[in-house]
Amino acid sequence: MSQTLDQLNAATPGDALALLDGTYEHSPWIAQRALAARPFRSLAHLKHALVKAVAAASADEQLGLIRAHPELAGKAMVSKTLTAESTHEQGKAGLTDCTPEEFAKIQQLNADYNAKFGFPFILAVRGPRGTGLSKREIIDTFERRLHHHPAFELGEALRNIHRIAEIRLDDKFGADVSLGNDVWDWQEALSAHTDPGYAEKGQLTVTYLTDAHRACAAQISGLMRDCGFDSVHIDAVGNVVGRYEGATPDAKALLTGSHYDTVRNGGKYDGRLGIFVPMACVRELKRQGRRLPFAFEVVGFAEEEGQRYKATFLGSGALIGHFDPRWLDQKDADGITMREAMQHAGLKLEDIPKIQRDPARYLGFVEVHIEQGPVLTEFDIPLGIVTSINGGVRYVGEMIGMASHAGTTPMGRRRDAAAAVAELILFAEQRAAKDGDSVATVGMLEVPSGSINVVPGRCKFSLDIRAPNDPQRDAVVRDVLAALQEIADRRGVRFVIEEAMRAAAAPSAPEWQQRWEKAVESLGVPLYRMPSGAGHDAMKLHEVMPQAMLFVRGINSGISHNPLESSTNDDIQLAVEAFQHLLDNLAAEQAH
């Protein structure tokens, strides 16, 4: 029989400690310190109190906790001296049933890892869904993490220990994460569709209006119908639109959604999480036979990434009347125009203007999205409240110096274009860091027809600068461009630079940000406010209606635009519950 939080909150210190026994391997001190935070408001609150106890511990205590864990398929497993919990977990992942080759491989990895880091490799082998990783996934992860920096790997070990503890607590308290599991499974099923050339490599790539893209739209449409939406259709640009009507026919609607296209060799969660989380909410409303005082519209945007055609935010842009007819003549890598692709997909170009929404019919736009960064995972916090989507400016430039002989040109007489750009990179890095939340990146760097024995005469570069508000962004731009001029003058080189993109920051509407905060607060999860460094569909809707976003923590240090992008069933469960709270609170507001 599973325990309850009420039992834990009411228990004597000794009994409470016994109730949490085995949560953290051979380390009762963690539960002992966390119990000072009683009463726990939720299981998520208890989990965070345990995480905080570890975070506040000394470096020696943290290392002791890591070293208290057994090696995977190691000596303790062979001698059958694992704890009951570890035996169960390693068994679920098939580690108690290794072939001699697999066993030898894991033993070697254990030895190499221990030699490099001085502690055992720790992985939550029950995985992000709680059902167990395959041996292949475990060995691949082991090999990948062997190359990490020691400080990073220490953090990764602790994060995996917290995930192991989370799953053990779910078991102890009989946690219901069925909504998180369903959303996780929907994403897994959708990732079966991928563009030609990528399927063979086992990579996920879904670009605008390919067969895989249209198969995704059909699958999302079918799921929406299964969930109980009143109407589902694919609009004139390929957006999948599901609508769950309000209690009255004239009710305004809350708009939500995200995109279902991906970058090349991307992850399964970017965008898609923001379609499936609200779909789970609609399914629960339908099951309860419940109508809200407002309609709820969920949109799977057809295009956000700008991969097949240079038309970023096409799906959400079309909803605000920003579809540019000139895009139709753009050609993809195979010479197919967007017009041809749309006609092939059976989309009616003449209907595009009709899909523009009237903002007066909407309460606002909210979006759930995987964080796509390391912040939440490093703070061990499952959900983040987005304060603003950063504004950005991009430039492409070229530094022009003088190509000359690397052996005969004295250092003081060089006009080295690459060295000048290198200096610019370091300045941009230092200047952005001064603000704390500004970022500056030189992501492309090229010495055209460079040679090992020639001082670079030309160097092409890109520059990407972002900040949570436009004045802050513009101040960084001003300083970086001034430094560029100063570096060029001092080094006797010249440059050409052109602005390639400019996007305004999109601060969250305060009342909608507060609605997310109230929803997250009621889960017993700590409130963490943060800007979004990446662009999102919410930026487009921001131009015509109030918007606010909720971030969900990613695993694997929050990596995104990468096959390792993932989240756990527990964090997704919390996202669905937060969305349900937002809907309930909004319904209560409308009733008054």
N, C-alpha and C positions, 0 to 999 in steps of 0.2 A: 504494500500500500504506500502511495506517495505521501510525502510530508506536505504541510502547508506553511505559509509564511506566518500565519497567526500562531502556530505552534512554536516556530522559531523565535518570534518576537516575545512570546510569553515565557519561554523556557529560562531556567536558571543558567548562569554562565557555563557551568559544567555540562548541562544537558544540551545547551545550544551548540557548544563545541562538538559534542558527540553527534549531533544532527548533521553537522557539516564535515564530519570526519571523511577523509579520503578525497576531498574536493581538489586540494593541491597536494601532490605526491610528497608524503613524508614531511609536510611543513605545516603543522597545526597553528604555528604562530600567526599565519596570515588571517585565518578565521578569527583567532583570538582578538587581533587588533581591529578587524572589520566590525566585530560585534558591538563595538563602542558606538557605531552609527545607528543602532536600533532605535525605534522601530523602522523596519524596511517597508516602504510603500508598495514595492513591486519586486518581482524577481530581478528585473533589470537594475533596480536600485541596489539590491544585494550584490549582484555581479560587479557593479561599479565600485561599491565599498571595498570589495576584495581587491579589485584592480588598484584602487588608491592605496591600500595597505602595502601592496608590493612596490608601487611607485615611490612611496615615502620611506621604504626600507633602505638600509645602507647597501653600498655596492657589494660588500662581502655577503650580506644576506641574500641579495638577488642571485649572486653566483652560486651560493649554497643551494638555493631553490632549483636552479638549472641542473646542478650536479646531483640533486636528489632523484632525478629522473633516470630511468633505465635506457640503455641504448636500444634502438630498434632492432629486433631480431638478434639481440645480443646475448651475453652470458646469462643474464637473469632469466631470459625466456628459455634458454636451453636447460638451465638447471631448475626451471619451474619455481623461481623465487619472486616472480613479479607480483605486484598487488593484484587483487581481484579486478580492479578497474582497468589496469594496464593490460592484463591478460585478455579481458573482454575486447578492448580497443584494438590491440595488435591482432587478435583473432579475426575481428570484423574486417580488417584490411587484408586478411589472407597471409599475414606475416608468419603465422604459426604453421604455414603450409608451403614453405618456399622450396623450390627445386634446389639441388646442390649448387647450381650455377648462380641462382639468385642469392642464395645464402652467402656464398663466397664473395659476390659483388658487394653486398651490404656490409659484410665484415670488413672488407677493404676500405669502403667509404667511411665506416665508423672510425677506423684507425687513422685515416687521412684527416678526417674532420677534427678528431680529438687532438691530433698532433698540431694542427693549425690554430685551433681556438681554445683548447684547454678545458673544454666541457663537451658533453654529449650532444649530438644532433637531436633536436626536438621538433617533432612535427605532429600536429593534431591529425592523426591518421584516419579519424572518422570523417574528416573533410568538411567542406563548407555546407554540405547538405545533411551531414550527420550519419550518412549511411555507409561510409568507408571509402577511402581512396583505393584505386587499383595499385598493384605492386609496381606497374610501369610508371604511374604518376608519382609514387613515392620515390623510386630510384631517380627519376628525372629531376624532382625537386631537390633531392639530396645532392646530385651532381651540380645543379645550378647554384645552390646556396654555398657550396664549398668555395666559390670564387668571391664571396662577399667580403667587405671590409669587416674586421673583427667587431668594431663598435656597432655597426649596423646589424650584424648577425646576433649580437647579444640582445638587441631589441626584438629581432625576429623570433628568437628563442622564447623570450618572455611573452610575446604576442601569441605564440602557439600554445604556451602553457595556459594562458587565459582562455583560449578557445577550448582546450581540453577540459578546463574547469567549468566552462559554460555548458558544455554538453553533459558533463557529470551532474551539474545542478539541474539541467532540464530533466534528466532521468530521475533524480531524487524528488523533484517537486512536481513531476508529471506535467511539465509545461506543454501547452498546446501551441505548436508552431506550424499548424497545418496550412494556414494562409501563406506563410513564408515558403513552405515546401511547394505549394501549388504554383506560386509566382516563379520560384526557382525552376520548377519543371517546365513551365510554359516557355521560359527563356531557352532552356536546353533544347526543347522540341523545335523552337523557331530557328535555332542555329543549324539545323539540318540543311537549310537552304543556303547555298553559296554559289558565287559566280563561277563560270567555267575557268579552268586554269588554276583555281584555288582549291576546289574540292579534292583534286588529286593529291594536293600537298596537305590536306587536312586543315586548311586555313579558312577562316570566316571572312568573306568579302561580299557585301550586298550593295550594289550601286544602282542608281536611279533607273527604274523601268526595265532592268534585265529580267530574264525568266525567274531567277531566284528572288528578285525583289517583288515580282508580281505574285509568286507563290507565298511569300511572307504576308503580303496584303490579304490574300485569300485566307490564309491560316488565322490571321488576327481577326478578320471579319467573322469567320466561323466561331472562334472563341467568344467574341462579343455576343453573338446570338445565343450561344450556350449559357453565357452569364446572365442573360435576361434583359439586354438592352431593348428598348422599344423600337428603335430603328437603327439600321447599320447600312452604310453605303460607302462606295469608293468614289471620291469626287473627281473633278475635271483635271486635277494635277496628280492624282494617285494617293491623296491622303485617305486614310481609313477613318471614318467618322461614326462613332457610336453615341446614341443619345438616350438617356434615361429621363423620361419626362417628370416634371414636378407635380405637386398635388393639384395645381390649377393650370389650365391651358395657357394662360397669359404670363406664367411665371418666367422671370429672368433666368439665365443659366449661368452656372459656374463652368468655366472652360479649363480643361487640363489636357495634358498629353506630352509626348516627346516624339523623337524620330526613330524610324525602324531601319533606315539605311546605315551602313557602317563604313569606316575607313578600310583600306586594304589591309588584310591580315589583322583585323581588329578583334575586339572582345564582344561578349554576348550581352553585356549589360548597358553599355553606353547608349542612352536614348531609350532602349526597350523597357528598362525598369520603370520608366515614367509612363508607359502605356499600360503595363500589366498590373502595377500596384492599384491604380484607380479601378481597373476592371475587376479586381478581387473585391473592392468595396461595393461595386454595383451588384456583383453576384450575391453578396451578403444581404444587401437591401432587398433584392428580389426574393431571396429565401425567406426573409422576414415579412414579405408582402408590404413593405414600407415605402412611402413616397415622401420626399423632402419638399419644403416649401419653395424650392427652386429646381430647375432642370439641371442635369449633370451631363456635360458633353465631353467625351474623351476622344482625342484625335491622335492617331498614329501618323505623324508627319512623314511624307514620302521622301523628303530630301532635306538634309541639313549640312552634310559634310562637304559638298562640292567636289566629289571624286570623279564622277563620269563626265560631268559638264561643270564649267565654272559658274555655278549658280547657287551659291551657298544660301541656306535658309529659304529655298524655293517653296517648301511645303507651308511653313508658317507665314512666309512673306505673302503668299497668295491670299491668305485669310485676311490680310490688312490692305489688299489692293496693290501690293508691290510686285506683281509678276511683270517682268520686263519682256515684252514681245520680241526684242532683239535676241534673247536667249535661244529662241526657236531655231535660229540658223547656226548655232554653235554645233561643231562636230565632235564626236568622241574619237578615241584612238583608232577606231575602225572606220571612221569617215561617216558614221551614221549621225544625222542631225537630230536635235532634240524633237523637232517637229515630226520626223519619221518615227522616232521611238514612241512618241505619244500616240500617233495614229495607229501604230502597230499594237499598242496596248489598249486600243479602243477608247481612248480618252477624247472628249469633244472639246477642241480648243475654244470654240465659240462660247462654251459654258464657263470658262475660267473667270471672267468678270463677275459672274453670278455667285461665286463662292465667297466673295468678300463679306465679312461679318459686320453687322451694325453694332458698334460698341455699346450703344444704349440698351441693347437686349442682354448684355452680360454684366455679371457682378464683378468679374475679374478673371485672371489667369493664374493658376498655380502649377508648378512643375516639380516632380520628384526626379532626382538624377543621382547616379553614382558619383561620388566626389571627384574621381579622376586625379587624385593626388594623395600625398602621404600624411596630411595633417591630422585627420580624424584617427587614422590607425596609430599614429605615433602618440596621440593623447589617449588612446584606448576609449574613444567615445563613439557610439554607434551612429548618431544622427547629428547633422550640422545645420544651423539656420543661416541661409544666405542673406547677407546684408546688401550686396550689390554685385552685379556682373561687371567685371572690369571693362573699362573702355580701352581701346587699343589703336595703335598706329603702326603701320608696317612700311618699311622703305627697302628699296633695292639700290645698291650703289656700287661704284667702282673707284678704287684708288689708283691713280696713275703716277708712276715715278719714272725711273730709268733702268732698263735692263742692262746689266753690265757684268763683267767677268768676276766670279766669286773669289778668285785667287788674287787678282791684281787690283781690285778696288778697295782702298783703305776704308776702315770702318767709319771714319769721320766724313768721308766723301760720298757715301752711298745715298741713293734716293730709293730706298727699299719700300715698295708699296705694301708688301705683306707685313713688315714690321710696324708700319703706320696703322694698319687695320688691327694688328695684335694689341697695340696700345689703346686703340678705341674700344676694343672688347673689354679690356681690364677696367677702363674708365666707366663704361656702361654698367658693368657688374657692380663696381663700388658705389656708383651714384644711385642705382636702383635700391641697393641694400640699405641706404641711409633712411629710406621711407618705411622700411619694415614690410610693407605690403605692395610696393611697386615691383615690377619685374622687367628685365631687359635681356634680350637674347639675340646673339648672332648665330643663327642656325645654319646658314649656308656660307661657305668660304671656299674660294677657288682661285688658284693662280693659273690663268689660262696658259697652256703650253709651257708650264714651268719645267725647269731643269735643275738637277742636283748641283750643278756648278755655275748657276746664273743667279745673280741678285734679282729678285722678282721686280719686274717693271710694272706689272698690273696685278691687281687683286680685287676680285668681285666679292661682294658681301651682302648679306641681308641684315635687317635690324627690326626687331619686334619689341615694342614697348607697351606695357599695360599697367593700369592702376585703377583702383576702385572708383575714382571720380575724375572727370575731365580736367579740372585745373591741376590736379596732382600729376596726371599723365603728361599734360602739356609742359609742366615745369621740368619733368625728367627729359622730355624731348628737347626743350630749349637748351638745357645744360649739355646733353649729349651732342647735339649739333654744333654748339659753340666749341666743345672739346675737339670735335672732328676738324673744325676750321683751324683751331690752334695747333693741333698735331700736324696737319698738312703744311701750314705756314712754317712751323719750326723745322720740319724735315725736308722742306723744299719739294713737296709733292703736291698734286692737285687731285680733286675728286669731282665726280658727278653723282648726284643722288636724286632719286625721285620717290614720291610718296605712292605706295601701291594700294594702301587700304587705310580707312579711318572709320572707327566705330565708336559711337558715344557709349559711355558707361550707362548701365541700367540699374539705378538704385532700387531696392525693394520698396514697395508701397508700405509705409509704416504700419497701417492697420492690418495688412495681410501678413507681414512679417510677424506681428504680434499674435495673429491667429495660429501660425505655425508654432510659435513659442509656447503658447498656452497648450496646444495639443501635445507637444513633446514633454512639457513640464508635467502633464498629467500621467505620463508613463513612468515617472520616477527616474527619467534619464537626465543627466546634467545638460544645461543649455550651453551650446557653444556657437557663437556667432562668427561668421567668416565670409570674406569676399570670394566670388568665383573667378578664378583666373581664366577659365575657358569660356567661350561663347556658347549660348544656348538659345533654343527657340523662344524662350521667355523674353529675350532681347527684342525680338520683332514685335511680340504682342504688347510689350512695354510701351511701344509707340502709340498705342490706341487705348489701352486699359491698364488698371493697376495690376501688378504681378509680384509674386514672391516664390522663392524656391526652397526646397528641402533637400539636403544632401544625405546620402547613405554611404557609410564607410565601405571602402573596398579592402580586400585582403591583398597579400603579396605586395605590401607597402603601398597599396592604393594605386598600383600601376594601371594605366588605361591606354587605349589605342594599341592594344597588345593582347595576344591570346591568353595571357595570365590574368587579365582583368576578371575579377569575380567578387562576390559578396556572399555572406552566410545566410542560411535560412532564418537565423535568429534576428539578424539586422533587418532583413526584408520584412519579417513579421512585425517588427517595431515600426517600420515605415508604413505598412498597411494600417496598423493600429493608430498611428499618428494621423493618417489621412481620415480614418473613420472619426476620430475625435474632432478634426477640423470640420467635417461635414455636420456632425452632431451639434457642435458649438454654433456653427453658422445657422443651422435650422432653429436653434434656440433664440439666437439674435433676431431672426426674421419673425419669430412668433411674438416678440414683444412689441 
